[in-house]
Amino acid sequence: MGHIIEVPERGRGGVGTCKMIGVRLRGFSVRYSNFFLEPMDLSIDPGERVAVVGANGAGKSTTLKAIAGRLRDYEGGVELGGEDVRSRLPEIRAQIGFLPEKLLGFGWMTVGEHLSFLSAFYPTWDHEYAEELLERLELPSASKVGTLSKGMAVKLSLVGAEAHRPPVLILDEPTSAIDPVMRRELLGIIDECAPGGGDRLVIFSSHILEDVEFIAERVVLMRVGRILEDVATAELRERDPGAPLSQILLQALERS
């Protein structure tokens, strides 16, 4: 676990190399004045699609930010592809597509300018692919970042996370506070870009249990700074055959 495997990948420009990257947390812990994330050990293999589920304040965003290389103040270790994240910035970030809970950007930039700015940090950025995603998501390049609605900002964040086809996608509450039609659209694109059984690793946080049912193959349940369960969705379904996974997850959270 946590290793890198080189596999052939066919895409634009012919056959290239795709890195299959795993994630490992070793004694990972964060302490703030009003919050303590208990030490945790967690391994996620290349190709897995994992949901981190819990109420607000459970520690989901903190954990994802650390994996994405956006948080440096913590105890223990965070490894990506067997390498310590903090010691290999910014190289590690180039392997990650990160959709933050809130769009990070300059409001005065246009959508096109924002993506052009991001592209400078990612050697594998595919401008043609980015344009295709914008068109599919009906997001005009000339729109100002500062005028985008919540849903449009999420769309832009997804394009920024996906346009360089990273081996690891980290999505922090990607469907929060957007309408059901847009939610389903975004989930469909995520499912298409990083299908189950593929080479890419997807970690996303959510408190919308129906979204977890659509994407996840494995669920990490968190509450008040600690992991309650780390379980495959197939095993969860066996607990109550015929019941929606969202209902089973809710019952697990309530029992805790």
Residue, then its C-alpha position, 0 to 999 in steps of 0.5 A: m500500500g502507498h506505493i507507485i506503479e507505472v502502467p500504460e495509459r492511452g490518451r491524447g498524444g498516444v501511449g504514455t505513463c500513468k502513475m497509480i498512487g496510494v495514500r497512507l496516514r500514519g498516526f496522523s493527528v491535528r490539534y486546534s484550540n477547539f478541536f482535536l483530531e485523534p491519531m489515525d492510521l489509514s491506507i488507501d490503494p490505487g484505484e479505490r473510490v473512498a468516501v469520508v462521511g460525517a457531520n460538520g466538524a468531524g474532521k473530514s476537510t482537515t484530513l483531506k487538506a493534509i492529504a492534498g498537501r494544503l495543511r502542514d501543521y499536524e503530527g504523524g505522517v501523510e504519504l502519497g506514493g510512499e513519499d512524505v507529502r510535506s517533504r516533497l511539496p510542490e512536486i506532490r501537489a502536481q499528482i493531485g487534483f484537489l476540489p476544495e470546499k470553497l473555490l480558491g481564486f481571484g475574483w477579478m479573473t475570468v474563468g479562462e484566466h483562472l484555468s490558465f493560471l492553474s495550468a502553470f503549476y501542472p506539467t500534464w495540464d491538457h488545455e483541450y480537455a479543460e475546454e471540453l469540460l467547460e463546454r460540457l458543464e456550460l461554464p463560459s470562459a469569459s465569466k468572472v470568477g467573483t460573480l459565479s454562483k455556488g454551483m458554477a464555482v464548484k464546476l470550475s473547481l472540478v475542471g481545475a482538479e481534473a484538467h491535468r488528469p491526476p492519479v489522485l482526485i481529492l474532492d471536499e464536499p463537491t456537491s454541497a449546497i447545489d441543486p439536485v440536477m447539478r449534483r447528479e451531473l457532477l457525480g456523473i462526470i466524476d464517475e466517468c473520469a475516474p470509474g470504479g475498478g480503474d487506475r485513479l484514486v478518488i477520495f471525497s468527503s460528504h454528508i449527503l449520503e445518497d452521493v456516497e451511494f452513487i460513487a463510493e466503494r468504501v466508506v470511512l465514517m468519522r465523528v468528532g475527530r475520530i474514525l468510527e468505521d472503515v468499511a467496504t460498501a458491499e459489507l455495509r449493504e449486507r447489514d440490511p439487504g434491500a435497504p438503501l446504502s444511505q439508510i444503512l450509513l445513517q443508522a451507523l452514524e446514529r448508533s455511534 
